[in-house]
Amino acid sequence: MRKKTVQDVDVTGKRVFLRVDFNVPMDNAGAISDDSRIKACLPTIKYLIDHDARVIICSHLGRPDGKVVESLRLTPVARRLSELLSKHVEALEDSVGPEVEAAVDKLKKGDVAFLENIRFHSEEEANGPNFAKALSQLADVFVNDAFGASHRAHASVVGVAKYLPAVSGFLMEKELEALSGALEIPKRPFAAMVGGAKVSGKLAVLENIVNKVDALLIGGGMAATFLKSMGYGVGNSMVENDWLDYARQLMEKAKSKSTKLLLPQDSVVAQNLEAGASTKTVPVTKIPDGWTIADIGPDTIQEFSTELKKCKTVVWNGPVGVFEIPEFAKGTYSLMKVLADLEATTVIGGGSTAEAVIEMGLADKMSHVSTGGGASLEFLEGRVLPGVAVLQDK
């Protein structure tokens, strides 16, 4: 998947509409608690500044549903970006309109303006053509560096590309190369580890990836559905009964393709999924009534670790336990440490898996940690993301 990048077009002196995903977590005081998404886009922003572009940055924050929500204004994000660039970033009070146009007209070469939360306008998520055209009139070139928002056919992601030449930023390029490289030309053995709460949320990923990998490791809450499909009792663990047949079919499909499919052999179970809860480790064949699967057990950690250590490519999407609670984090953190020590291509899907590896301080030990939760998931499903499809091909 070769798309033109910001280096393939002339941006010198041009007005560049730069879509980023600065949907960063904020604490109760309105301060940014993790600025990694901002830092990930700095190479693109600095490239544009160094080439005398007039940079108009666009992002969303949270889900304001087309209304102005004071707590979701982007002023703190613009302020943090200004600190990281050591350069003034002008935070505008809207994303379209005469005042925005006037502010953009005043930009000099290398200046940066930051539009207000694009989702304050309902036309953004509706991909309103008039809204997209209004955004496009602010610029000469469209650069999409928002991989994490590119699974959404929104005005600032897709609509603008109807009116402006559209290319990728360096973060987008990195995401596409890492994910497509792992799926299309992996060094083998190739394993995928898939976790998270629900089978239904990962159906398409499992269906797509079982055809590509040598080993498929399944953990997290979704393992309960597979275990029940095999006739085991899973206590109070959440089971998607509508997907029991699918779980059996996937296991048969893996067997027919000689893909090794590993499920937990033992589990840490708890009477409730809360800090300080009573826990014990049991074989998956003996999960007691009234107890809930909370993490993989030590035998499973050992088995999964042994399998991963054989691999030259590993893709991981979804934690194998409720890692947010310390008592149930050992499985996820143990396997993260295994991946950090591998001489292999290691690609971490976005969302909570990325949160875990960043929290552990191991992100720099991985080949790639995706900034896109839903976007990376849909990419692993084999789907073409709308925000990628509209970019010009090499």
N, C-alpha and C positions, 0 to 999 in steps of 0.2 A: 504494500500500500504506500505508493510514493506520491506525496503531495508537495506542491511548491511551498517553500518557506519564505520567511521575511527576507532571506538573502537572495531570493530569486526575482525580486521586484525592486524597482528604484523607489526608495523611501526618502531620499535626500530632499529636505525642504518641504516634504509632503505632509498633509494632515492625515494622521493614521488613527483610525478607530480600532482600539485594542480591546477585545473582549477577554476578560480574565475571570477566574473563579476565586474571588476573595471572600467566599462565604465562610469566614473564619469563626471559630468558637469564641464567645464573649462571656465573661464572668458577670455576676450580679451587679457589679459596679460599672459595667459597660466597658471594661478593659479587655483587650485581646488576650486570650489565654494560650493561643498557639498561632504563631505567625508563619508557619512553614509554607502555607499556600502562597503567601505574599513573596517569600524568599524564592520560591520555585520559579516565579515569573521574572525575577530581576534580570536574568541574562537578556531576555527579549526587550525589556524596557530600556536597559542600558544601551543595547545595540541601537535602538531607535533614537535615543538621545544623542549618542555618539555620531549618528548619521544626520543630525540636524532636523529630524522629523519633529512635527508638532503633534504631541501624543495626547489623544483623548481616550481615557481609560473608562471602561464600562464594566460593572459587576452587579451581582445581586447579593443580598444578605437576608437569610431567613425566608419566611413565607408571609409577606405582608398582604397578599391577596388583592393587589391592585389599589391599596390604600396607603396613605402616608402613616407610618408607625414610627414615632419619635425614637424608640429604642433600637430601631433598625436602620438609622441613618448611617451613612458610610464615612462620616467625618473622622472617627477614630482610626479607621482603616487608612484613609488618606494621610492622616498625621503619621501613622507608623511607616507608611511607604516613604514619606518625606524624610523620616529619620534614616531609613535604610539606604536611601539614595543620596543622603546629605545634600538635598536639593529641595527647593520649595515645590510643593504639589498643591495646586489650587483646587479646593473642594467646592464644587458647584452645588447650588441648591435645587437643581432639577436635572433631568436628562434630555429634555427637548424644550423648545420654545425660544422666544426672542432673546431672553437674557442669556441663555446657554449659547446661542449663536453669536451674540455679541462678545461673550467671554472667549469663545474659540477664535473669533476673528482677531482678537488682541494677542493671541499666542505668538511668541517669537520662536525662532529655530531652537530646538532642544527643550522647549517648555513642556510642562505636563499639567493637564487638567483632569480632574476626576469627577465624572458624572455622579449624581445622586442615585441611590438604589433604583435600579432599572425596574424592579418589580413593584414599585409604587404606582406603576401604570398597568392597568389590566390588559392593555393591548400587547404587552410584552409576552405574556404566556399564551395569549391567543394568536400570536404571530400576526398581528394586525398589519396589513400592507401599508396603510398610511403612516403608521407609527414607525415601521421599518424604514420607509422612505425618508421620514423626518430625521431619523438617526443617521442614515447614509449621507444626508446633505451636510453633515458636520465634517465629512472627511473625503479623502481621495482614494484611500486604500483601507481594506478591512483585514486585520490580522486577528486570527482566533488562537488564543493561548489558553482557552478555558476547556480543557479536555473534560473536566468534571461536570460541565454543563452541556456537553455536546451530544448527549442522548436526548436532549429536549429540542423540539422544533419551535424555538422561540424567536421573536423578532430580532433580538440582538445576537443570536447564534446562527440563524438560518436566513431570516428575512432580509437582513442587510446585504447578504451576498448576491441578491438579485440586482443590486444597484452599484456595487463596488467590486473591483478585483479582490478575490478572497484567498488568503494564504495562511499557512500555519505559523505560529510562533515556535520558539525553541522547545518549550515545555511540551506542547502538543506533538512536535516531531519526536521528542524523546519517548513520550507515552506510546505513540503508534509503533515506533521501532521496537520498543521493549516487548509490548504485548503481541504484536504480529510476529515478531521474531521468535518468541517462545512457542507460539502456536503453530507457525507454518514451517519453521526450519530449526526445530530444537535439536540440541545435542542430546544423545541418548546414553543411558536410560532417562526417560522423561516421566516425572510424576506430577500429579495434581493432588493437592490436599484441599478438601472442601468441607467447610463447617458452617456454623450459623444455626439459627433456630428452626427454620422450616425447609422441608424438601420442596414445597411448592415454589418457594422463592428462588430455588437454584435448579429447577427442572431443566431449563434450556441449557444451562451451563453443563450439567451432568450429561445430558444427551449429546452435546457437541463434543465435550472433552473426552468422553469414554472412547471415542473413535480415534483419538490422537495420542493417548498416553500409554506408557507401559505399566503404570501402577496408579490406581485411584484410591486415595485414603479419605475416609469419611468419618468426621467427628462432629462435635457439637450436639445441640438438641435434635438436629435432623436425624442423627443416628438412631434415635428411639423408634422412628417410623420403620427404618430398615430392620431393626431388631424384632419389632412386633411382627413384621411381615414374615419373619423366620419362625414365628410361633413362641417367642420369648415374652415373658411378662416384663413390663417396664415401669411398674409402680404408678406414680402420679405424673410421670413424664408426659409432656405434650406429644400426642400422636396425631398425625393427619391420616385418619382412617380412609379418606378418599384416595390416598396415594399408596396404599399398601400393595396393590397389584403392580403399580408402576415400579415400586422399589424392587419387587421380585423380578420384573422384566429387565430392569437395569442390571441386576446381578447376573441374569442369564445372558444378557447381551455382552457384558464384560467377559464372561466365561467363554462365549463363542468366539470372541476376538483375542482370546488368550491375554486379556488385560487383568493383571492382578488387582482385585478389589479387596481392600482391607477395612474391616469394621472394628470398633473397639472390642477387646477381649475382657476388659474389666473397666469398671467405672467408679468414680467417686460419687456417692449419692448423699443426698441431704434431705432433712425433713421439711426444709423450706429454703428458698434461694435468697438467703439474707446473711450478712456478716454475722459470725458467731453461731451459726446454726450447727446442730449436731450433724456429723458426717461419718461415713465409713466407706471403705473400699471393698467392693464385691465383684465376683465374676458377673458378666452380663447375663448369664443363665440363672442368676439367683438374686435379681433385684427385688427387694422386699416391697410388699404392698405399702402404700402410704409414703414412699420415698421417691425422690426425683433425681434423675441423672443430672449432675452438675459439672462434671469434668471427666476426661479420660483417666484411667488408673495407671499405675506404674508399669504393669506388663504391656499395656498398649503404648505407653510412651516409649518403652524399649523396642517394641516391634516396629512402630512407625519410624523411630530414629534409625534403626538398622536399615530399613527400606530407603529412607531419604539419603543416607550416607552412600548408597550405591549410585546415586543419580548425578547427571550432568546438567539437567534442567529441572527446576521445580517451580510450579505456579501454586500460590496459596491464596484462597479466598474464603474467609470466614473462620473465626476462632473455634477451637475444639472444646471450649468450656466457657463458663460464665466468668471470663477473665477480669471483669470489672470488680469482682469480689475476691479479695486475696486468697481465701480458702479454696477457690475454684480456678485459680490462675496457673497452677503448676504445669498442666499439660501444654497450654498455649505458649507459656514462657520457655519451657524446656525445649520444645520443638523450634522455637525462634532461635535459641542458642545453637541448635544443631545446624540450622540453615546458615547462621552467621559464620560458621566455621567451614562450610563446604567450599570446595574449589569447583563451583558450578554457577550457572546462571540461575539466580533466584529472583523471582518476580512476585511481589506482594500486592494482591488486589487492594483496592481502596477501602474506605469505610472503617469498620471496627478493627479489621486486620492491620491496616496501616496505623491506626491509633495505638494498637498494642506494640508494634515494633518501634514506633517513635517514642512511646512511653518508656520502653526498655533501653533506649539509647543505642539501638542496633540498626537504625535505618541506613547508616553509612556502610554497614557490612553487607547489605543486600545489593544486588545488581540494579534493582529498580523497585521503588515503592510508589505505587500509583496514587495520584491526587484525586482520582475519580472513584467514588463509591458505586453509584448506579451505572455510571458510564463504563467503568472497567468490567462490571458484571455483564452488561449487555455486549461488550466487545468479546468477552469470553464465551458468550452464547453464540457467537458467530454472526451477530447482526452488524449491519453498517450503520454507524451513528449519523444522524441527520446533519450535525454540525461538522462532521468530517466529509460527508458526501458532497457538500457544496464547495469545498475547497478545490482550487485548481490543481489538476494533475501535473506531475513533472513532465 
